[in-house]
């Protein structure tokens, strides 16, 4: 077990790299690592954790630095577009910089309590590790030079960021793109054989329509009261719940309830359009659930900038 993999990677880089034709060399891996933590916190700081780490070697300084910045953008886009976690890109101070790096680029996520959580880093290592492990390459001009390097990584801390960003007192809130079940169908009003038969037939038809769109859904047929089911799925953060009862079948409708909304919506059910309407609702599901998430994009940006100005630059917020 190890804190990071530089010693292993660079020992191999010294065996793999001899010519400019071997560059750039890019290695990515998932591994468990161990860190000494005085106080552990689930997902955020644990003694052992799973993470993704990348290590690259390049022929020029500019190419290596550009790659480190490129990976930071990959992490930032993943955090925002997939996990719905707003982040601020930045550069660590010399005292916070990764040991052995010339620059450490970081994304900091904003939590609901106003705290910042380091959610991913990308390091421009310069030639420091190449010098330590004597990793050189022959250039086109037949000269010998040290390679330039980067390393970058994110860990299961992103799961902690996801929970802390979105969830509320009722439980988890999961963005549709990462939710195992994007929709849960809950049959209600069961008990009479006649009603059960028509509800089951309706749910089977609805399921077939949802399958065509690729929506990940689950039918909750557990033998328990609907209220208990509603609470259970709300606690698990499923984005959208569909209720279907005998009266809904007779009226040709379904009842929708979004995890982040308190009101239920009754929607006419048309086999040709219902699934696409549900998919559209998932696509428009607000990803960011922080206090400023429902505001226009430009206002969101001004609030974030004011936050940074006030807390990080010690200037009054506008």
N, C-alpha and C positions, 0 to 999 in steps of 0.2 A: 504494500500500500504506500501511497506517496501523496504529497500535497499538490504537485503538478507533474507534468511529464517531460519537462525540458531536458533533463539529463538523459532519459531514455531516447527521446527523439533526436537530440543533437549527436549522440553517439552514433546513431544510424545515419544521420545526415552526412557525417564524416566518411562513411563507407559508400554512400550512394552518390555523392556529388564529387565530380572531378573536372567537369567541363561546363562551359556556358550552355551547351546543348542539354544539360541536365536541369536547367533552370527555366522557368520557376518550378520549384518542387513544393507541392501543397499536400499536406496530410491532415485528415480530419478523423476524429475518433470519439466514441462515447466511452467513458470510463468512470469508475468509482474512485474517489480520492478522499483522503483524510486530512482534516485540519484540527489544530488544537483550538478549542473554543471553551472559554471559562464558563460562559452562560449560553446554553443552546436554546434555540427557538425553532419549532417545527417549520420546515421548508426554508426559513430565512437563514438560520445559522445552525448547522448540525455538524457533529464530529465527522460523520461520513455522508457523502452525498454523490448523486449521479450528475455528471455534467458532460457537455459537449465541448471539446477543445480542438482548435486548429493550430497548426504550425506550418509556416511557409518560409522558403528561402528564395531570394531574388538576386538578380545581377546588379541592380542599381538601387540607390537610396530612394529615388522618386517613385520607382515601381513598388517598393516595399511599403512606403508610407501611404501611397494611394490605395494599396490593397487593405491596409489596416483601416483606413477610413471607409472603404467600400463595405467591409464586414460590419462596421458599426452601423451603417445604413441598413444592412440586412437585418440586424437585430432590432433596430428602431422600427422598421416596417413590420416585422413579425409581431412585436409587442403591440403596436397600435392597430394594425389591420386584422390580425388574427385573434389576439387576446383582448383587444379593446383597451389596452393600458396606455395612457398618455405618457410620453417620456420626453425629457429634455436632453439633447446631445451636448456633450461638453468634453473638457480636457482636464485631467486630474492635476492638482498642484504637485510640485516636486516631492513634497513630503508624503503624498498619497500615491505616488506613481509606483507601478509594479517594479520590484527589484530587478535591475538588469535592463529596464526599458528606457529608451530616450523620451518616449511620450506614451501616455496611457489615455486612450479615448474612452468615454463612458456614456451610457444612457442611464439617466436617473428617472425613476417612475414616481409620480405624485400620488401619495396615499390619501384616503379620505380625511385623515386627521391633520393633513398638511405636511406630513413628514416626507422626505425623499428616500427612496430605496434604490441602491445601486443594483441594476438589473442585467447588466452585461458590460463587458469591457473588451477592448481591442488594443493590443500593444504594438507600437513600432519599436522593435528591439535594437535598431541600428545594427552595428557589427559586434555587439558585446558578447553574445553567445557564440558567434562564429570565432571570435578571438579566443574565447575560453576553451573551445573544443578544437581549435585550429582547422576550421572548415573553410577551405579555399577552392577556387575554381580557376581553370585556365580560360582567359578571355580570347576573343577573336584575334587580338593582337599578340597572342602567345605570351601574355604576362599572367602572373598569378595574383589574385585578389581575394579578399575575404567576402563572403556572401553577406547580403543584407536580409534581415529577418522580421517576421511578425508572429504574434500568437494572439489568440482570441477565444473567448468562451462564454457560454451561458449555462446555468445550472437549473436544478429543480426549484431554485428560488423564484423563478418565473411563476410557478404554481402559487407560491405565497403571495406574489404580487397580484396575480389574478384574483385570489380570494379577497385580499385586502382592498383592492380597487372597487370591486363590484358588489360584494355581498352586503347584506343588511341584517337586522335583528331577527328576521324570519329564516335565515339560512343562506345557502349558496345562491349566487346569481351567475349563470354561465352564459357567455356570448354564444349565439347559435353556431358559429363556425367550429367551436371546440366542444360543444355539448354532446355527450354520447347519444342522448335522445333529444332531438330538437323539438319533437312534439310527442305528447302523451295523450292517448285517447282513453277517456274514462266513461264507460257505459253507466248510466244512472237509471233509477226507476225500475230496477229489476225485481222480480218476484213472481209475476204471472207468466205462465208458459207462453201465452200468445204474445205478450209484450216482449219477452226475452227473444223470441224468434225473430220478430221484425227489427229489433235493435241489433241483433247479431248480424242479420242480413245487411242492414244499413252500414254497420261498421266494416263488414267485409268489403263492401263496395267502396267505402271511403279509403280503406287500406290499399286497395288496388290502385286507386287514383293517386295516392301519395307515393306509392312505389314508383310510379312513372316519372315523378319529378326528382327522385333521388333523396327525398327528405328522410332523415333518420327518425323513425317513430316507434312507439311501443304501445301496445294495448294492455291496459291494466284490468285483468279479469279476476283479480283476487277477491276472495269471499270476505269482504269487509265493507263497512259503510262508506259512501262517497266522501264524506267529510274527512275521514282518516286518510283516504287516498290523496285528496287535495293537499292536505297538510304535508304528507310525505313527499310529494313531487315538488311542492313549493320549497321545502327544506333542501331538496337535492338540486334546486336551481334550474329545472327544465324550462326553457324559454317560453313554450306555448302549450297550453292545455286545451283539449277539445272535449266537451261534454256532449253526450248523445243519449237522449231518453226517448220513451215512447211518444211523448207529445212533440218532440223535435222531429221525429221520423214522420209523424202525421202532418206536421207543418212544413216539411221539406227544408229543414234548417239545422245548423249546428251552433253551439255556443262556444266562443273562444274566450280564453283568459290568459293574458300575458303575465309572465312572472313579475314584471316591473310595473304593472298597471293594476289598480284596485278594482276597476270596473270590468264587467263581462260584456262581450259584444256578440249579438245574435246575427248570424250571417246566413242568407239563403243558400241552400246547397244545390249547386248545379254541377253534375259530374264532369261537364266539359270545362268548367272554369274554377271550380272550388279549390282544387289542388294548387293551381297557379296563384290564386288569391292568397292562400296560406303561405306559399313560397314567397310571395311579394311582401307579406307581413314580416316574415323572418328576415328578408333582405333589408327591410327598413327598421329593423329592431335596433334601438339605440345601443351602440357598443359601449359608449363611455357613460358610466353611471355616477361620476363625480358630480358635485353640485353644479358645475358649469356645463354638463353634458348636453342639456337640451337647448342651449343657447346657440345663436348663429355662429358659424365657423370663425368669422373675424372677431366676434366678441369673445369667443373661447380663447383665441390666440392672445388678445389683449389682456385677458385675465391671467393667463399663464405667464406672460411677460411681466405683468405687475407683480405677480407672486415671486418671480425670480429677482426682480429689481429690489423688492422689499426685503426678502429673506437672505439673498445671496450677495447683493451689492450694497445693502444697508442704505438704500435710497427710498424715499417715500413713494408709495404706490399711487398711481394715477387713478 
